[in-house]
Amino acid sequence: METTTLEFINQTFPNEASLVAIEPIMQKLRNKIRQVDAEILAAVRQQSSSGTRAKEDLAAAMQAIQELMQRIKEIKGKAEQSEAMVQEICRDIKKLDFAKKHITTTITALHRLAMLVSAIDQLQTMAAKRLYKEAAGQLEAVNQLCGHFEAYRDIPKINELREKFKNIKQMLKSHVFSDFSSLGTARLKEDGNLMQQLADACLVVDALDASVREELISIVCNKELTAYRQIFEGTELARLDKVERRYAWIKRQMRTNEEIWKIFPSSWRVLYLLCIQLCKATRVQLIETLNELKEKPDVATLLQTLKSTTDFEKDLATTFGEENESAVGRGVDSEDEADDAQHDVEDEKSASAIRKKYEKQLAAKSGKNELEDTNNKVPASHPLSFYGIISSCFEPHMSAYVELEEKTLMESVDKLVQTESWEAEEGSQTNILSSSTQVFLIIKKSLKRCSALTRNQTLYNLFLVFQRILKAYAAKLLSRLPRGGTGIVAAATGTDGLIKTSDKDERVICYIVNTAEYCHETAGQLAENISKMIDPQFADKIDMSEVQDEFSVVITRALATLVQGLETKLEAELAAMARMAWATMESVGDQSEYVNGISAVLSSSVPAISALLSPVYYQFFLDKLAASFAPRFHANIYKCKRISETGAQQMLLDTHAVKTLLLEVPSLGGQNAASASYNKFVGREMGKAEALLKVILSPVESIADTYRTLLLEGTTADFQRLLDLKGLKKAEQQPLLDYYNRRGPSGVGSSNPLATVAPAPIVTLAPASPPAPVTPTAATMASRDAVMARAAALGRGAMAQSAAAAAAVSSTGLKRIFALAESAKEGASKKEGTFRKLFNT
């Protein structure tokens, strides 16, 4: 505030000269002050007068409210006086209104009572004369009239009428039941009007209680059941082989009494309920017959009985418009389903097959339309079904059938294996054994037979039989694989455990691999189709994984046998390699003869194997072959007695040739390029053999360092064997072994361990205690690089020394290998097509 005042003064009087005008400005300010004081005084006076006026207004409002309350009270009193006056005036009018209502109700009740008395009298007359059609309508009217007198039960007259009506209904019931007792008698045929009278009687039954209708239906059904039991219970006709007589009798009754069943209203479903009762009675009698058998029933008789039963159930279901439960959700009829679920060996998609399928469906549909009676169709919501209503009683007694099927299937498999030629079918594109397709064909026929009879426990038991059959077939495939030699002779000749395979054996093994793969796939399809057709409670138990595992084992064992057989063929070449005089070799020439032998073995076997195996299993075979042969070749070097420098150079050349040969093996089978993992593995494993030979070529004074550098996984024992190969004596080996052990597998010496060839100075270098680990320095790294460079130079020198000799011989070596590969590639047959599948979804 001070700052504002000072600013105002400085603005008003900016200099001394402006002080001359101070008096006018002071006068102006005094006038302003007086004006503000006057305004404040006026505002205070106005506020004081407003408060007084507000109090006066509030008092006036309170006075007005009191006057309004007084007026409301007066109006309420006048309204009460008016209401009392109106009630006084209308008192007599209310009495008259109530009297009118009572009179109207009484007149209506008396009128209805008169109608009820008249209707009951008329109904009594109609009942006495058996006028059922008129009585049915009259019953409805009386029932409605009686409903109006529910509140008058304590009146004697009403009770009397109700009792009379009850007696009339009982009389009608007795008359109707008496008339229906003539069903199936000669009287019904003689009196033509009796049929219409019974049809009218059904209308009366509908008008009576629902219990009367149920009692009448029960009487009609029991009459038929009594006749059925008299004929088939405990008689000669109760035998299993006479079951068709039962079903023929039921069908004949349905057909003969067709006019009788039309008497009943369609909503009663009398014929349907009768058939249900007959089926239940048949089931009880068949269970008794089966339980009374002292021995297992004859399978042929049992199957014929079951077949007749299922056909009868199907006929009843078709007659009453019931859908096949096994076909619901799949859109096929039960008979077609068995065919479609398994498929014949021929192409199911051919024009003839499609035409036959639709002709069968059309015939079934037209037959259904002729048989089914729209009056007897069962509602979809009805819980009862004809499928299995009788045939389910055979399930506990089907073990004999399942045992017979298993025996038959097992004998068929044994016969198929015994007669198997172990060659692919002529003209076949799948290279599988014919016995495999025949096995699934007989399984298909067995499945078709069983599914036409039952799809419950018996079908599941048969599925377990299929599992055992397929496992047995897998075991027979395994038993056909070549086995290694055993016994004293094999042990004496060194062939114990070696598997020898001929060209035919290799083909058979390939056929077994393809057959096992086919069985693996088809078994899964078989399980899938059985799970669709079997009862839902067993569907989750259908699993062929164990069987598929068995065939997977067959595939693995067969491919392993194939590799072992090829190894046995290559064993002779490796033995020839070990027998060569590497110590006395004077010069390096073309690749050795054993390399040509390895080439010949691979060139003769691999193309044929590739032509028969699928690409997946062929690649698996190559991987196993490389994983087995490359380490054996490396180990075979240690079997040689002594290797000179020239011999090591020759062997290094041979090793490179074998490595190249292994890398070219996939092309022998028609592959454009080998897999990267295969090339990497061959390069790594054969590289170990090349490194070993480079160590042998290294000078004695640096051999330990070279061995540690090139063979990081080498052991002391292997190092000693390598020194033996190099031809060093025991006294010369000891300093090198001590130095190697002292420096450890990963250490690289920074100085030459051998001052001279003599062993004495070297012995003095051995420490009394194990030395501390040597930390690699720049000097040691340089020394390691020098060793590597020297080893590489030795390898290149050995390769260069034999280059001229290798180029001079054009009919051998790698060129011959490539020529054989091209020849095999041109002669290999191209695999095409896929496996035929007996079970397609």
C-alpha positions, 0 to 999 in steps of 0.5 A, a space after each residue: 500500500 505504501 508503494 502505491 501511495 508513493 507512486 501516486 505522489 511521485 506521479 502527481 508531483 514528479 518535480 518541485 515545479 509541480 508542487 505549485 498545484 498541491 492546493 487544488 489537488 488537496 481540495 479535490 481529494 477532500 471532495 472525494 472523501 466527503 462523497 464516499 462518506 455520504 455513500 457509506 451513510 446512505 448504504 447503512 441507512 438502507 440496510 437498517 430499513 430493509 431489516 425492519 421490512 423483512 420482519 414485517 413480511 415474515 409476520 404477514 406470511 405466518 398470519 396467512 398460513 394460520 388463516 389457510 389452516 383454518 379454512 382447510 379444517 372447515 372444508 374437511 368438516 364439510 366433506 365429512 358431513 357430505 359423506 355421511 349424508 351420501 351414505 344415508 341416502 345410498 344405504 337402501 341402494 346398497 342393499 338392493 345391489 347385494 340382493 341383485 348379485 345374490 339373485 343372479 348367482 343363485 339363478 346361474 347356479 340353479 341353471 347350471 345345476 339343472 344342466 348338471 342334473 340333465 347332463 348326468 341323466 343323459 349320460 346315464 342313459 348313454 352309458 346304459 345304451 353304450 353310446 360312446 361317441 355321444 357319451 364322450 362329449 357329454 363327459 366333457 360337459 359334465 366335467 366342466 359343470 362339476 368344476 363350477 360346484 367345487 365350492 358346494 361340496 358340503 351341500 348334500 344334493 351336490 354330493 349326491 350328483 357327484 357320487 352319481 357321476 362317479 358311478 356313471 364313469 365307473 359303469 362306462 369304464 366297465 362297459 368299455 373294458 368289457 367291449 375291449 375284451 372281444 379284441 382278437 376274437 371271432 365276435 370282432 370279425 362277425 360284428 362290423 359295427 363293433 370296430 367303430 364302437 371300440 373306436 368311440 370307446 377310446 374317446 370315452 377313455 380319453 375323457 375319463 382319467 389318464 389312469 383309465 387309459 393306462 389301465 386299458 393299454 396295459 390290459 391290451 398289451 398283457 393279453 398279447 404278452 400272455 399269448 406270447 409267453 404261452 407259446 415261447 416260454 419254457 417250450 421247444 421254441 425257447 431255444 436260441 436257434 428258434 429265435 427267428 420264430 419269435 420275431 416272425 410271430 411278433 411281426 405277424 401279429 403286427 401285420 394281422 392285427 393292423 386293423 385293430 391297432 388303428 382303433 386306438 388314437 395315434 397319441 396312445 402309441 399302443 402298438 409301440 408300447 406293445 412292441 416294447 413290452 414284447 421286446 422286454 419279455 423276449 430279453 428276459 426269456 433269452 437271458 434265462 435260456 442263456 443262463 441255463 446253458 451248461 456250456 458256452 453256446 455254440 458260436 455259430 448259433 450265437 451269432 445267427 441269433 444275435 444277427 436275427 435279433 439286431 435285424 429285428 430291432 432295426 426293423 422295429 426302429 424303422 417301422 416306428 421312425 426311430 433314427 439309428 443311434 450309431 449313425 446320429 452325428 455321422 450322417 450315415 446309415 448303420 449298414 453304410 457306416 460299417 462300409 464307409 468306416 473301413 473302405 475296401 481295398 479298391 479306390 472308394 472314390 471311384 464312380 462305381 463305388 459312389 453310385 452303389 453308395 447312393 443307390 443303397 441309401 435311396 433303397 433304404 430310404 424308400 423301404 423306410 417310407 413303405 414300412 413306417 406308419 405315421 400313426 405309430 411314430 415315436 416322439 424324439 423325446 421318448 426315452 425308449 429305443 429299440 436298438 439294443 433292447 434285446 441284443 444287449 443281453 448277449 453281451 455277457 456271453 460273447 466271449 466265445 465269439 471273441 475267442 474264436 475271432 482271435 484264434 482265426 485272426 492269429 491263424 490267418 496272420 501265421 499263415 500269411 507270414 509263412 507264405 510271405 515272399 518277403 518281396 514287394 508286390 509286382 507293380 506296387 509303388 509302396 514297397 511294402 509286404 503284401 501280408 501287411 495289407 492282408 492283415 488289415 483286410 482280415 481285421 476289416 472283415 472281422 470289424 465289419 462282422 462285429 459292428 453289424 452285431 454289436 457296438 458295445 463291450 464285445 466290440 471293445 473286446 475285439 479291439 483288444 484282440 486287434 491290438 494283440 494281433 498287430 503286436 504279434 505281426 510286429 513281433 514276426 517282422 522283428 523275427 525276420 530281421 537278420 541276426 548276428 552269429 552266436 555260438 562257439 564257431 562264431 566266437 572262434 572265427 571272430 564273427 560273434 555278434 556280427 550281422 551279415 546281410 546279402 543284397 536280398 537281406 537289405 531289400 527285405 529289411 527295407 520292405 520291413 521298414 516300409 511295412 512297419 511305417 504303413 502299419 503304424 499309420 493304418 493302426 492309428 486310422 483303425 483306432 480313429 474309425 473304431 472310436 467313431 462307431 463304438 458306444 460312446 462309453 468305450 470311445 475314450 478307451 480306444 487307443 493304438 499308441 502301444 501298437 504304434 510304439 511296437 511298429 516304431 521299435 520295428 523301424 528302429 531295429 530294422 534300420 539299425 540292422 541295416 547299418 550293422 549289416 553294412 558295417 560287416 561288409 566294410 569290416 573286411 576293408 578295415 581289416 585289410 587297412 590294418 594289415 597293410 605294411 605302413 612301416 615299409 612303404 617307400 612312396 606315396 601313390 594313388 589311394 589304397 585298395 581298401 578305399 576302393 573296396 569301401 567305395 565298391 561296398 557303398 556303391 552297391 548297397 546305398 543306391 538300392 537302399 535309397 530306392 526302397 526307403 522313404 527320404 526320412 528313413 534314408 536320412 536316418 540310415 545315413 546318419 547312423 552309418 556315419 555315426 558308426 563308421 567314422 569313429 570305427 575308421 579312426 579307431 582302426 588306425 590304432 590297430 595298425 602295427 607301425 606307421 612310417 612317415 611315408 605310410 602316414 602320408 599315404 594314410 592321410 591321402 586315404 583318409 581324405 578320400 574316405 571322407 570325400 566318399 562319405 560326403 558323397 554317399 547321399 548323392 548315391 541315393 539321389 539326394 541333390 545335397 546332403 544335410 548340413 548336420 550330416 556334413 558337419 558330423 562327417 567332417 568332425 569325425 573324419 577330421 579326428 583321423 586326419 589330425 591323428 595322422 598329422 601328429 604322427 607326421 610331426 617331429 619327435 621333439 614336438 609330437 607331444 605339443 602337436 598331440 595336445 594341440 590337435 587332439 584336445 580330447 586325447 588321453 595318455 593311453 592314446 598318446 602312448 599308442 600313438 608313439 607305438 604307431 610312430 615306432 618309438 621304443 619304450 625308452 624313447 617314449 618315457 621322456 615324452 610321456 613324462 613331459 606330456 603328463 607334466 604339462 597336462 592335456 591343455 598345456 603347451 611347452 614354451 621350450 623344446 622338451 628334448 635337447 637331444 634324442 638321448 633320454 638322460 637329460 630329459 629325466 632330469 627335467 621331471 619335477 619332484 612334485 606336480 607343477 602348477 598350471 601354466 597360464 597361457 601367455 603371448 609366448 605360449 600362444 605363439 608357440 601353439 600357433 607355430 605347432 598348428 602351422 607346422 602340422 598343417 604344413 605337414 598335411 599339405 606336404 603329404 597331400 602334395 607329394 601324392 598329387 602327381 601319382 593320384 593324377 596319373 591313374 584315372 581309372 581309380 580313386 575318386 573319379 571311379 567313386 563319382 562314376 559309380 555314384 552317377 551310375 547308381 543314380 541313373 539306375 535307381 528307381 524313383 519312389 512315388 505314390 503313397 501308401 494305400 490306406 484301408 481305413 480312411 476317415 
